[in-house]
Amino acid sequence: MEIAINHDSCINCGRCIKICPSEIFEFTEDKKAVVVARRIKNCIVCGHCVGVCPTNSITHSSFPAEKVHKIDFSQIPTAEQMMMLCKARRSNRAFSDKEVPQEFLDTIIEAGHRAPTASNLQQVRFTLVTDPEKIKLISDYTLSVFAPLIKALDSLWGKIFVKPFAKSLYRYIPVFKKMKRENAKGNDMILRGAKAVIIIHASKVTKFGCQDCNLAYQNASLMAECLGVSQFYGGFVCSAIKQDKQNRLNKILGIKTEIHAVMALGMPQFKFVNYIDKKDAIITKL
Ligand SMILES: Cc1cc2nc3c(=O)[nH]c(=O)nc-3n(C[C@H](O)[C@H](O)[C@H](O)COP(=O)(O)O)c2cc1C
């Protein structure tokens, strides 16, 4: 990795020194120039230095000219537009039979990929499933993981020894039974006829893999909303993955890293016309 400063154009503003999380840059003793210090191996390749330099005086081998773009601030949504997006976004499970255009799926994944990652590791992986048979495998898998669990909870033994301590679990028994019945009739209540599923995963060695994947999820889901694509979080699938010590879904889909988020997508049958207020926010100001 190489980082260089063009001293002919550098105006010594010190922005790179202030912004760099790895303290790569420093002023010379006489403060007349900015230099690349010895700690270059600490660079996390975030590109802040190249992004912040007002005179484009920093060259970084990881960011050749074609990877550096001027920000068009007029294209950034206003706070009002952003808030309207937050208010209008919903988990719309009423998917139509229409396919989600591939370019929409690509844009949704790109938005996810642009989310921040801890230490800028960028280890988040996306698996896009559009094959209807594979989508069905995901739903069948989810039900198959829960089936023995539900059976045990629903048994006499479960009702005597587990129910008194885990009443909330029992709420899911009729839900699960209905899902299983409907699934047998061809109604998928897990992924609800999704035309695409985006599975977001990261290597086990990534310390913040779960956070990274779920930040990617939220970026991606807001992009879906902007594109008029419906999506909802595949929580049942994620719970099944957590329960399943044999990682069967990874094997079924050939995913080698840990799955942290699942997005079910489709084109909406209809749109929401009203947004609804949430419960009051619980905020502590210290
Ligand atoms: C972690 C998580 C798991 C979820 N799991 C499911 C799920 O398995 N199936 C489903 O239909 N919706 C699921 N949802 C969607 C929630 O039910 C939904 O976000 C909530 O009801 C609020 O509705 P809204 O997203 O339209 O505002 C999940 C959401 C989150 C954040």
PDBQT file of the ligand as one rigid body, heavy atoms in Angstrom, charges set to zero:
ROOT
HETATM    1  C1  LIG A 301     -35.557  -8.504  13.568  1.00  0.00    +0.000 C 
HETATM    2  C2  LIG A 301     -36.863  -8.524  12.823  1.00  0.00    +0.000 A 
HETATM    3  C3  LIG A 301     -37.447  -9.737  12.498  1.00  0.00    +0.000 A 
HETATM    4  C4  LIG A 301     -38.640  -9.758  11.765  1.00  0.00    +0.000 A 
HETATM    5  N1  LIG A 301     -39.137 -10.972  11.355  1.00  0.00    +0.000 NA
HETATM    6  C5  LIG A 301     -40.230 -11.002  10.550  1.00  0.00    +0.000 A 
HETATM    7  C6  LIG A 301     -40.700 -12.245  10.003  1.00  0.00    +0.000 A 
HETATM    8  O1  LIG A 301     -40.130 -13.322  10.218  1.00  0.00    +0.000 OA
HETATM    9  N2  LIG A 301     -41.811 -12.227   9.236  1.00  0.00    +0.000 N 
HETATM   10  C7  LIG A 301     -42.471 -11.064   8.947  1.00  0.00    +0.000 A 
HETATM   11  O2  LIG A 301     -43.470 -11.117   8.237  1.00  0.00    +0.000 OA
HETATM   12  N3  LIG A 301     -42.030  -9.867   9.424  1.00  0.00    +0.000 NA
HETATM   13  C8  LIG A 301     -40.914  -9.806  10.206  1.00  0.00    +0.000 A 
HETATM   14  N4  LIG A 301     -40.445  -8.608  10.676  1.00  0.00    +0.000 N 
HETATM   15  C9  LIG A 301     -41.139  -7.362  10.354  1.00  0.00    +0.000 C 
HETATM   16  C10 LIG A 301     -41.819  -6.762  11.585  1.00  0.00    +0.000 C 
HETATM   17  O3  LIG A 301     -42.939  -7.535  11.914  1.00  0.00    +0.000 OA
HETATM   18  C11 LIG A 301     -42.160  -5.319  11.254  1.00  0.00    +0.000 C 
HETATM   19  O4  LIG A 301     -40.981  -4.585  11.100  1.00  0.00    +0.000 OA
HETATM   20  C12 LIG A 301     -43.000  -4.673  12.348  1.00  0.00    +0.000 C 
HETATM   21  O5  LIG A 301     -44.260  -5.284  12.441  1.00  0.00    +0.000 OA
HETATM   22  C13 LIG A 301     -43.211  -3.183  12.087  1.00  0.00    +0.000 C 
HETATM   23  O6  LIG A 301     -43.786  -2.969  10.823  1.00  0.00    +0.000 OA
HETATM   24  P1  LIG A 301     -43.073  -2.055   9.738  1.00  0.00    +0.000 P 
HETATM   25  O7  LIG A 301     -41.731  -2.648   9.427  1.00  0.00    +0.000 OA
HETATM   26  O8  LIG A 301     -43.993  -2.057   8.566  1.00  0.00    +0.000 OA
HETATM   27  O9  LIG A 301     -42.914  -0.684  10.323  1.00  0.00    +0.000 OA
HETATM   28  C14 LIG A 301     -39.258  -8.548  11.397  1.00  0.00    +0.000 A 
HETATM   29  C15 LIG A 301     -38.663  -7.330  11.733  1.00  0.00    +0.000 A 
HETATM   30  C16 LIG A 301     -37.484  -7.304  12.421  1.00  0.00    +0.000 A 
HETATM   31  C17 LIG A 301     -36.835  -5.974  12.729  1.00  0.00    +0.000 C 
ENDROOT
TORSDOF 0
